[in-house]
Amino acid sequence: MPRSAPLPPVRGDPHHARLTELEALRGIAALVVFSGHFCEGLVPRVTASLEGTVLFAPLNGPAAVVLFFVLSGFVLTLRPLQARGWGPLVVQGLKRWPRLAAPVTMAGLAYALAAMIGAFPDASEFVAKLPPHPPAYLFWGQAQHNAQWGDVLGEASFGTFMHESARHNGVLWTMHWEFLGSFLALCSAAIMLLKLPMALRAAMFTALWVAAAAYSPWLIAFPCGVIGAVLHHSYGKRIRIPNWLAIGMLVCAAVLLSWDSRTQIGMWTWTGSLGFAARLRLWIVTQTLAACLCMTVALGNPTIRGWLASAPGRIAGQLSFAFYLVHLLILCSFSSWLYILFLPAGPGLWSGAGLFLVSLIAAALLATPLMLFDQWWLSVIGSTARTGIRALGVIARGRTQAGRPPLA
């Protein structure tokens, strides 16, 4: 999921002007998505050997997407809850689509340009030189028809938000749920801001959550982020999680994150008795719980907070959204070419690790200019939205004063 917005300041926190630990956690989630795609698409035997074990957790990209969704619900609503006002909530809503669409469209341009210059290997040229069943990503980029500029840009700017389209960039299916879930989170926060009895607000919040979950289980995670924001705003400064408890919580999270709903093997064989819909719903609930455990440790354990708030954590957090958007481009072009030219029989342990490291660096380099654009664009739409809200406020006050009777 994608990065939602810069994490808001936390008043009274002497150590962090921003929740940089959650930014870093989002960067780690993006790395998990990259690792999962790398192994699944280029070294599938690694994925097959780890599925059903706790060691699969660092490769579970879909679970990392659920963490993105919980983080979005948290980030989008913490500032309005802190301010106890409607202004930040309206600003978040107004800028949501342009905030997401612009970097997604820029990533689409990168895909289209790569296709135009022949960056994706063509199966007709190399399939005879490779084993009978080459890895999935070697020729996947060329098969996506990314040279069709109109389709690529249409999907990136509009289609993926409305219809869960991901024909050209395989990670864009999340944008549909990110977009809908953002407004679900904002509506949930609006309920919490109403001046009504707490019991009534809780009932309204629950009803909205149940309705959203009935529409799609992918929306379950966002209200959990809102609850996390409420709890952090009220109690976050007083929570200190000791190291032993933090380790236990992370171990529990790793066990939950080892479940891939697409396969029912190993310690998760028992889930094969569930129907698809029930299994998906239960899987999302467990991954949401794992995400909440990780976020709680990141915010409440001083040691983990210090690690995540370090320079590498900040850089990973800043790169996370751009990295997420373009990493498949690297895997399907640069990494696939390296595989075909130097590892046609398949990578070994050290050559596979080298390919992973080089691909990771290439993806980070490609993501850097998109990150800079994203930061600039976010500042533009943020200031524009705030200016618009202030202008509407001035107009409203002017009309109110004009409607008052003159003083005697």
Secondary structure, 3 states (H helix, E strand, C coil): CCCCCCCCCCCCCCCCCCCHHHHHHHHHHHHHHHHHHHHHHHCHHHHHHHCCCHHHHHHCHHHHHHHHHHHHHHHHHHHHHHHCCCHHHHHHHHHHHHHHHHHHHHHHHHHHHHHHCCCCCCHHHHHHHCCCCCCCCCCHHHHCCCCCHHHHHHHHHHHHHHHCCCCCCCCCHHHHHHHHHHHHHHHHHHHHHCCCCHHHHHHHHHHHHHHHHHHCHHHCHHHHHHHHHHHHHHHHHHCCCCHHHHHHHHHHHHHHHCCCCCCCCHHHHHHHHCCHHHHHHHHHHHHHHHHHHHHHHHHHCHHHHHHHCCHHHHHHHHHHHHHHHHHHHHHHCHHHHHHHHHCCCCCCHHHHHHHHHHHHHHHHHHHHHHHHHHHHHHHHHHHHHHHHHHHHHHHHHHHHHHCCCCCC
